[in-house]
């Protein structure tokens, strides 16, 4: 394996660690609530509040830190994740835990706004989508392997040990990045946020990403109720179905990174995959085989939507890649928060069967927005 491939692999591992750190409270929510003496609903603020804070801070913080060497930035953010996770393992107060998650949220937008651009710089002769796919392979692996693993550690040894384990792993990856990455001086000492906010292309990136993510998370946030009540899957089968979803996501990420089309075409195909998924959810009934097929299709479509919006953003703004990614990260996290809120409201007022229908409507809206965005003709990059 060449040095470039090793560096990309290290970035992928860093993305894996950050993804697990980000979503860890979801799988350990009940245990954290009990350990800190709060309700599950209050503990849930560690997830929803985190997403909204990232949406608010990703763009301005990326602008403020645009002059920092990217090697120092990426390694420092992994160090931040490691320290926050280890400190979280020792807290006994919910307020302190919330403050730690707020600190981590500030780093989240910076990490995801920067890491794909770093991958492209490390492999300048590789297509943008393929270089970005290395980063998002870590995300797909995180969902497929990291989240179940950290949940298992939490069940076996307690949620505090899960945080400590993840924190130590983050610090090890930080050390590896310091050793393996070359100096990556900022390609732009500063970017002015005000003209970017006035440029339709960047607002389009954020808006498209938000609608795409809402089309996924309005339903996926409540995937367990959907599987139990809509497809009538037994409780004992849920972990296996989610594992298949994660493994399919790895395959979808690999295929997306090697697709012979631009990122906009990948997005379009992924949205149609989501629409097929939601149709199958409502039609498969008691068919176990169709449920398995559905989870494979859902996992592949969702993994493409994790990666393709940032690849598309970099294609649309090749000279402002980090700025474009920061708008995409903002849209992504706003979509997570809005999708979870919309889905939760629909679940409690209309019922679980409304979730695939609402998500399908958002998917169709995303296709309209994507078509409208053809006016921002992507610049082809190597």
N, C-alpha and C positions, 0 to 999 in steps of 0.2 A: 504493500500500500504506500502510495506517495505521501510526501509531507503534507501536500494540500488536502488529500483525503483524510489524513489523520487530524488535521486542524478542523475540517468540517465535521468529522465524527465527534471531536471534543465539543464543538458548538452544539451538536445534536444532543449530547449527554447533558450539557448545561440547560438546554430547553426542556429536556425530560425532567430534570430536578426542579426547575422553576414551575413547570406545569403541576407536578405533584405537590409542591409547596402551596401553590395557589388554590388547588381544589381539595386539599387534605381535610379542611374542616367539614366538607360535605359528608364524607364517609365516616367521620368521627363525631358528628354533630351531637348525637344523644349523649355520648360519653363525655364530651367537653362540657355540655350543659350540666350534667350531673356533677362533674368534677369541680366546676366553678359555682355551683349553686344557683343556676339560672334556668329559665324555661328554654325549651328547644326553639321556640319562636324568637326569643331574645338572642340566643346563640346564632340563629340564622342571619342576624344582622352582620355577622362576621363575613358572610358570603355576599349578600346583596349590597351592603354598604361598601364593601371592597370594590365591587364592580362599578358602582356609580362614581366612587372617588377616582378610580383609574380613568374613567371617561372624562372627568373634569380636568385631570392634571396631565394627561399624556402629552398633549400638544404643547402647552406652555413650558413644561419641564424639558421636553426634547429641544425646544428653542433655546432655553437657558443653558443647556449643557452641550450645545452643538460644537463648541470649540475644544472639547476634551478628547484626548487620544482614545480611540474606540477599544483598544486592548485594555486600557485601565478601566474604562467604563464597564465593559462586560464582566471582567474579573471582579471589579468592585461590587457590582450588583449581585453576583453569586455569593460574595462574602456577606453582603447585606442579608440575603435569604438565609444563609447559614446561621448568622448571629441571631436573627429574629426567631428562627425555628428553635434553636437551642434555648434561648431565653423563654420562649413560649412553653417549653417543657417544664419550667419551674414556677410559672405564675400560679397564684392562688386567688386572683381577683379578676373578675370579668373586665373591668375598666382597663386594667393593665394589658390584658390580652387584646382588647379592642385597639388600644394605642399601638401595640406592636403590629397588628394587622394594618393599621393606617400607615405606619412607617413603610411596611412592605408594599402597600398599594402605590406609594410614591415611586418606588423602584420598578413596579410592574410595567407601567407605561413606557418608561425608559428602556427596559430590557427588550420588550417586543417591538418597540419602534426602531431599535438599533441592530438587533441580532441578525435579521434577514439581510440588511445592507452590508453587514460585516461579512456574511457568507459570500455575497456577490463579489466583494472586494478581494476575498481570499482566493476566489476562483474566477478571475476576470475573463477567461476564455470559455467558461461554461455558460450555457443559457441561464438567464435569470431564474426561470421557474425551477430548473434542475438544482441550482445552488440553494434556492430557498427551500426546496424539498428536503434537503439534508437537515435543515433546522426543524422543519415540521415533522420529520420522521420521529424526532424526540417527543413531540407532542402526541403523535399517534401511539408511540410506545408507552408514553405516560398513561394514557387512558386505558390501553390494553393490559399493561403489566404493572406500571407503577402504582396506580390507584388501588387495584386489588391487593397488591403486596403491602402497601402502607396500611390499608384497612385490616389486613390479616395481622400485621405487627401490633396494631392497636388492640385487636381482640385478644391476642395472645399475651401481650406484655403491658397493655395499657396505652392510652392515647398520648401520654407524656413521652413514653419511649419512642412512639412513632415520630413525634416532632424532633426528638433528639437524634434519631437515626437519620432523618432527612437533612437535618442541619449539618451533621458531620459529613454527609455525602456532598452537600453543597460546598463546604469548605475545601474538600479534596478536589472537586472539579475546579474551584477557583484557583487552587495551586497549579493544577494542570494547565489551565488557560494562561496563567502568568508565564509558565515555562515554554509553552508550545506556540502561542500566538506571536507574530512579529509586531513591531510597533506599527500602529495604524493611526497616524496623525489625522486629525479632522480634515476633511476635504473642504470644509467651509467653516471659517472661524465663528460665524454667527449668521443665523437666518432671521429676518425680520418677520414677525408673525402677522403684522397688520396687512401687508399686501397679499399674503397667502389666504387670509380669511376673506378677502375680497375677490379671490380668483375662483370662478365656478368649479374648476377642475378639482380642487382640493375639497370643497364642500360636497361635491358629487361623490368623491371617494368615501367620505365619512357617511353620507346618507345611504349610499348603496350598501356598504358594509353593514350598517345598522339594520336595514330591512332584511338582508340575507340572514343575519344572525338571529333576528326575531323569528324568521320563518322556521328556523331550526329549534331554538330554545323555548319557544312558546309550548311546543310539544315535548321536547327532550327533557326539560326540567322535571317533568312529571311522567317520565318513562315507566316507572314502576307501577303507578296506578293504571296507566294505559295497558301495560302487559297483563295486569291482574284482571282488570274489569272489562277491557275491550276485546282482547284476544283470549281471555280466560286461561292464561298460562298459570300453572301452579306456582306457589311461592318458592318451592324448592328448585324450580327451573330458572328463576330470575338471574342468579349469579352466572350461570352458564350462558344465558342469552346475552348478558352484558359483556361477557368475555368474548363471545363471537363477534359482537358489535365492535369491540376494540381491535380484534385481530383483523377484521375486515377493513377497519380504518387504516391499519398499516398498509394493506394492499392498495387501498384507495389513494393514499398519500404517494406511494411509489408510482402508481399509474399516472397520477396528476402531474408529477414532476417530469415525466417522460412523454407527456402527450405532445403530438406534433402540431398542436394549435396554440394560439395565444391564450392568456389567462381568461379573457372574457368568454371564450368558447367553453373552457373548463367550468367556469361558473354556471353557464347556461345548462350544460349537461348535468351538473350537480343539482341544480334546482329541479330539473325534470326528474332526477332520481328521488329527490325529497317528495315531490308530488306523487310519484308512483308508490313511495313508502307509505304515505298517509292514506292513499286509496286502499292499499293492501291491509293496513291496520284495521280499517272499517269493514273489509270484506272477508278477512281470513277466518273470523269466527273461532271455531274450535279446531281448526286445522293446524296441528303442531308443525307440519312440514312448512306450511306457508309462513308461520311465525319465524322459523329459522331463516328462510329466504329473505323475509322482510328485514331482519336484523342485519344480515349481510349487506343488503342494499342500503339501508340507513347508515351503517357504519362507513361505507365507501363514499356515499354522498356527503356526509358530514365532514369527513376528513378533508375532502376537496375544498369545502367551504371554510375550513380552518386556514388553509394555505393560500388558495387562489386570490382572495381579495388583496392580500399584501403583494403578491406577484403582479396583480393587475395595477395596483397603485404605483409600483416601481416602473412598470411599463409606461404608464401615463405620464410620469414625471421622473425620467431617468436622471436628470440633473439635480433633483431634490428628493432623493430616495428616502432619506430618513424623515424628512418633513411629511412626505406622502404616507409613509408607514405610520407616523404618529397620528395622522387623521384616520387611517384605517383602524388603528388600535382604539382610538376614541369611539369610532362607530361600533366596533366589535363589542366593547364593554357596555356601551349604552344599549346595544341590542340584547346583551345577556340580561341586564337589569330590566329592560322594558319587556322582553319576552317572558321572563319569569313572573313579572307582575301581571302581565296580561293573561298568561296561562293560569296563574293562581286565581285571579278574579273569575275567569271563565269556569274553572273547575268547581269553585264554591257556589257559583250562581246558576250556571247553565248545566254543567255536568261534564264528565270526562270525555264523552263522545264529541263534544264541541271542539276539543283541542286539535285533532287532525284537520277539521274543517277550517278553523281559524288560521292554522299554520299554512294550509294550502292557499288560502286567500292571500297571505303575506308572500308566499312563494310566487304567485302570479303577479303581485305588485312588484316584486324584485325583478321579474323578467321585463316588465314594462320600464322600470328604472334603468335596467341594463341596456335595453334597446335605445332609450333616450340618450344614454351616455355615448352612443356611437359618434357623436359630434366631437368628443375628445379622442381623436384618433391616436391609438398608442404608437409610440416611437419604438421601433424594433431595436432591441439591444442584443449584444452577443451573450 
